[in-house]
Amino acid sequence: MALGGLVLTSNGNPAEEADGFPNMKSVYQYQPDGYMINFFNDQRLSDITIIFSGKKILGHKIILATHSSYFQEVLGGSPTVSEINLGIEHDIAATEVFLENMYLLSPYSRTSDPGRSLVFFAEMYLLAKRYGREDEVRVYQNLFSGILEGEPFSNEHIAGVAALCGPDSSRYADTPFPDTAFEELCANIPYLDNKERGTLKKKLEEGSMFKATFLGRFAVEMLDRFLMVYDGKSPPF
C-alpha cells in the first residue's frame, strides 16, 4: 500500500532493504520538493526520539540515516535504539531547523529568512560538521556570508561579530566565521551611523567585543587607518 506516495509493506512499515533500513527509493520516488517535511516531528511512522536541551523531536530513522553519517553510524551500530540525546551544546532553534532540513530537498527554504542571525548560521555550520552533513556545510557558509554582504551593518551585526570574535567565542575557533565577521566589521566601520558607533564603542569599553587576538588586530587596523601616512590618493575611509 502507499501513504501519500510512501510505499508500505503489509505490516504498515516502509519497505526495507537488506541492511534493515527502509528502501529510500520507495520513499522519495516521484515526490515533489519538500514532501517529506510533512513527517517532521510527526508521530506517523516515527520510530525514534531526538532529545536536545530538554526538547524532544519525533524522528524517523531512515531520514536521519540517509542524510547524516553520524546518525547512520549510530543507528547501524544499534538499530533497535529508540532515543538519541544530542546534549545541550548547540542552540535550540538551530538544532531544530537542522533536523527539519533533513526532511527537505533544499535546506535554503527553511534557513534563508532575513530574521536569521550570524550566530544562527555559525551554529548550523557546526551542526553540519558534527553530525556528518558535509553537503550542507557550504550552504550555511553562503547563508552566513549573505547576511554580512546583503545589508548595511546594524547593531544586530555588531552583536553577531561580538559573539563570534569575543571572549566567549572559543567554540567557533576552528570555523572561518570569526575572521570573516571581523574583516567585514572593519570594512563597514566608515559606514556606521552614530548609534552603531556607540554600540561598538560600548562593547569595546566593556571588553565584550573582542578576545585578545582580535583586539590586537583591531588596534592595528585602526592605527593603519588613522595614523599611517596618507598617500593623498584617497581618504583612509
C-alpha positions, -999 to +999 in steps of 0.1 A: +000+000+000+010+036-003+006+066+021+009+098+002+034+082-021+053+065+008+054+028-001+045+005+028+046-033+033+017-053+047+027-046+083+025-008+077+062-001+077+083+013+048+097-014+025+131-024+038+164-033+021+189-059+033+205-035+058+173-031+077+166+004+067+136+014+046+140+015+009+147+052+002+139+048-035+104+039-025+102+068+000+115+095-023+105+083-058+083+108-076+079+131-045+075+168-050+101+191-035+098+192+003+071+165+005+088+147+035+086+179+056+051+167+064+066+140+085+089+162+105+082+159+143+051+139+134+041+106+151+032+090+118+058+062+112+081+079+138+105+053+153+129+074+172+130+104+195+158+131+193+164+150+226+184+182+228+185+209+255+154+194+271+134+194+238+121+163+221+116+158+184+099+128+169+121+114+141+124+087+115+155+066+114+155+063+076+156+101+072+183+106+098+204+077+084+201+089+048+211+124+055+237+122+083+267+099+085+266+104+123+231+090+126+238+063+101+267+051+123+247+053+155+216+036+141+237+010+122+256+001+153+224-002+174+194-005+151+169-010+180+177+023+197+146+044+202+161+076+216+192+097+208+203+126+231+223+153+214+231+171+246+229+208+253+258+222+234+241+238+204+214+265+201+179+250+204+165+269+174+194+259+151+193+223+162+156+221+154+160+236+120+190+214+113+169+183+120+140+198+100+162+203+070+168+166+067+132+163+056+137+188+028+153+185-006+165+221-003+179+234+030+176+270+018+138+271+022+140+268+060+171+288+067+172+318+044+147+342+060+161+376+070+155+371+107+183+345+110+215+358+126+252+353+121+254+331+151+225+310+139+243+301+107+276+295+125+257+271+147+241+254+117+276+250+102+289+234+135+259+210+135+265+200+099+302+193+107+295+174+138+267+153+125+280+144+091+262+167+067+291+178+046+268+186+017+253+214+038+284+230+052+289+252+021+252+261+022+255+275+057+287+293+049+269+310+020+239+320+041+263+334+067+281+355+041+248+367+027+239+383+060+272+402+061+271+413+025+234+418+018+226+446+042+243+476+059+258+468+093+234+472+122+235+467+159+225+431+153+255+426+130+278+441+157+263+418+183+269+388+160+305+398+155+310+401+192+296+366+197+319+352+171+351+372+180+346+379+217+359+364+249+334+336+249+337+326+212+361+296+215+335+272+200+339+290+167+377+290+167+380+262+141+355+278+117+360+306+091+334+328+107+353+348+132+378+361+106+351+368+081+330+387+106+360+407+119+370+417+084+335+427+074+332+448+106+364+467+098+353+473+062+319+487+074+332+510+102+332+540+079+295+535+072+283+530+108+259+557+120+262+573+154+240+547+171+260+518+158+293+535+166+280+540+201+272+503+204+307+493+191+324+518+215+304+504+245+313+468+237+350+478+233+349+496+266+333+467+285+356+441+269+329+421+252+336+429+216+369+410+210+391+385+227+427+393+230+438+382+195+411+401+177+415+431+199+452+433+189+442+430+152+416+457+157+441+481+172+465+475+143+437+480+118+427+513+134+463+525+136+467+518+099+436+538+091+442+568+113+480+571+119+497+558+088+510+584+064+482+593+039+494+590+003+470+617-010+451+594-035+421+585-014+408+591+022+415+565+048+378+555+047 
